Amino acid sequence: MDKKFVQELLGDHSRNPRNYGELPEPDIEAEMTNPQCVGPTHPEGDRVRIQATLSDDESTVETVRFTGDGCTLSQAAASLISSEMIGASVVETTEWDAEYIEERVGMELTPSRLQCAELILTAFRQALDEQPNSSK
């Protein structure tokens, strides 16, 4: 992918995040942090809190919202990945890996940058693990 296009895409998703906000009655929710990624706007590191509603049989992600702060990559990836989650199967979503994330953000990521980009997926997996009566 063209580097300029990637910068514009990530910048747009960071400034105008899709699915940003809170759900009144989420089925699952969790918050994850990445204290290794600090900067002037996020001195304590990246933070992403995800909330989601699932289908009645808990097999499909119906709605996703997130809040958080951090580096451009963590917030842009949360926006991009949350959009991909809607309508996806829960099992499929939990299997998304580094390659999947890199395809979405349009670049190869170092291990430390991957931690930023995958924060929303880590939070999603945590939310599923913490879900009472989970079928997982």
N, C-alpha and C positions, 0 to 999 in steps of 0.2 A: 504494500500500500504506500502511496505517496506520503512522505514525511510531513509535508505541509497540511495535507488533508487530515492526517492522523492528529496533528496538533489542533487543527480547527475542530475536529470531531470531539476530541477529549475536552477541549476548552468549552465548547458549547454545552456538553453534558455536565460539566462541572458548574458552569454559570447558570444553566437552566435545567436542573435535574428533572428527569421524568420520574414519576412515582414517588416524589418527595412528600412527606407528611405522615400522618398517623391514621390508623384505622380505629373506628370506635369499638369494635369487638373482634380482634384478631383471634384466630385459632392457635397461632403460634407466634412467639416473639423471642428475640434474644439480642444482646448487644455484645459486640466484640471490639477490642482495641488492638492497635499495633503501636506500642510505645517506642519502637525503633525508628519510626518515621516522624521526626519532629521538624517543625519549621516555625516561622514567625506567626503564622495564623493558627497554628496547632501545636503549641509548645508541649503538650502532653501526648502527642502522637495522633494517629488516625483513630477515628471512632465511627462505627456504623451500627445503628440499631434497626433491625428488620422486623416487620410485622407482616403476617400473611394470613389469608383465609384459604382453606382447602375445600375441595369438593366433599360431598357428604361421605363418600367412601375413602376420603383422604388420599386419593390417588393422583389428583391434579391440583396444581397451584391455580387458584382463581384470581386472587388479588394480592398485590405486594405494595407495601409502602416502606420507605426507609427515612431515617433522619441521621444526621451525623456531621462531622467536620473532619478536615484533614487535608492531605495533599490533593492536588488536582486529580491524580490517577485514582486514588481511593474513592473519591466522590463521583468521578466520571464513570468508573467501572461499576459502582453501585447503581448508577442510573442505567447504564447499558445492560448489565446483567439482570437487573430487576425487570426490565422490559422483556427480556428473553424468558424469564421465569413464568410470566403470565400465560396460562394455557398449557404449560409443559407438565409432563408427569413428574411427580415427586421423586421417583426412583431415578429417572433420567437426570434431573437437576442435581441430585446428590452425587452423580457420577461425573459431572463436568470437571475437567482437569485443567492443567496449565495450558495445554494446547488450545483448548476451547476458549479460555480467557484471552490468550494472545491473539487468536483470530478475531475476537470481538473488539479488542482495543487496538488492533492493527499493528502490533509490533511484538518482537521478542522481548521478554522481560528477564532481568537478572533475578536471582532468588529474593533479594530484598524488595524489589519493585513488585514481584509477584505477590508478596505478602500484602502489599497495599491493594493490588487489584482484586485479590480473592477474598478480601475481608467480608464482603456481603455473602459469599457462598459459605464461608466459615461460620458466619452468624446463622445462616439458614440451617446448616447441618446441626448446629448447637440447639437451635429452637426445636428442631425435630426430636433430638435426643432428650430434651427436657419436657416434651409434650406428655402430659398425663394420659395414660391409656393408649399410648402410641402403638400403632400396628406395625411399626418398624422393628 
